[in-house]
Amino acid sequence: MSQEPTTTKRSARNIDGIFLTFPTPLTKDFALDVNALQNLTAYFCNRPIQGISILGKWGEASYLKFETQKQVIETVGESLKENRSLWVEIQSQSTLEAVELAITAKSSGASGIILNIPWYENHPIPSILQHLHLVHQKSSGLPLLIRLESPRFFEWQSMGLFEHLARFEAVSGFIGPYHTRVHLSTYIRLCHRRKRQYFTDCCFHLFEAIQHGADGIFCPISIIMFQDIIELYQKSVEGKKEESKKITQRLESLQSVIRYTTHSKTQGLSWLWRFQKGSVRFPEVYERHELSFIKQILQLQGHHIQATVSPPYPQILDEEKKILIQQLTKLGMI
């Protein structure tokens, strides 16, 4: 295992604002497209954001080789500007792998780590805390944000795990999905009581989250509509509900174009057309993952990135691409 690094370039405590969640650009043979990743990093670092996050679910970490994950961290670390923070999301179920990635994050100048709690085995709370402790310790004390998204979310909630995590010194805060308004206010209150931070990952409830006291947003859709996300964040902070609502509706229109629904049993390409009074009609895509469309949209917006995703993510069909272009044109996005 590598030597533990002792320096870092960027501060992470008391962060707030907008953090773009990066996809991982891949070549057609599924290797890392280093040039595309460098270009993406350089482009978005010149925008009014606080930082970026890499790997995790939206960076296809579960399907990338371990060495490729380290290469992603090192590439972005070298390309990122000093005044932008880098958060590395670690999904690994293995503590040894998580530690190795954390060490790479530290040596690459990361500001902190977004940690997914190992969920495959039914670990007791002391084992989970040990996992966090080792990742924190071996990365020379990088702060941790815990992602509150897992098949075991409600089981952990009943165990009181999140209370334990909020008392854990290494944990700086949480990134939470929007389950219900009660969940949102409950976890934000928990974070504030324990002097921890809370971030949402859902732009559609950003106004509500900010009004409850959330510190910012880590959102995958933000990379293709970052101007709208920036404006929505500003209006949410200012408490302008109606203006925030209009921007949210625009984001929902985009989401309806690229939405993936796991409940559909339809095979192949299937469209469900929704009709909304006073708006363009948008297709909802079934049996297709949003990530495929996010990469395709980045390409259509002029970024030099191939729309390749790792198996088992499905590639976009030519027919889907054609319809996507039509809908994005109506939205004024391309």
Secondary structure, 3 states (H helix, E strand, C coil): CCCCCCCCCCCCCCCCEEEEECCCCECCCCCECHHHHHHHHHHHCCCCCCEEEEECHHHCHHHCCHHHHHHHHHHHHHHCCCCCEEEEEECCCCHHHHHHHHHHHHHCCCCEEEEECCCCCCCCHHHHHHHHHHHHHHCCCCCEEEECCCCCHHHHHHHCHHHHHHHCCCEEEEEECCCCHHHHHHHHHHHHHCCCEEEECCHHHHHHHHHHCCCEEEEHHHHCCHHHHHHHHHHHHHCCHHHHHHHHHHHHHHHHHHCCCCCCCCCCCCEEEECCCCCCCEEEECCCCHHHHHHHHHHHCCCCCCCCCCCCCCCCCHHHHHHHHHHHHHHCCC
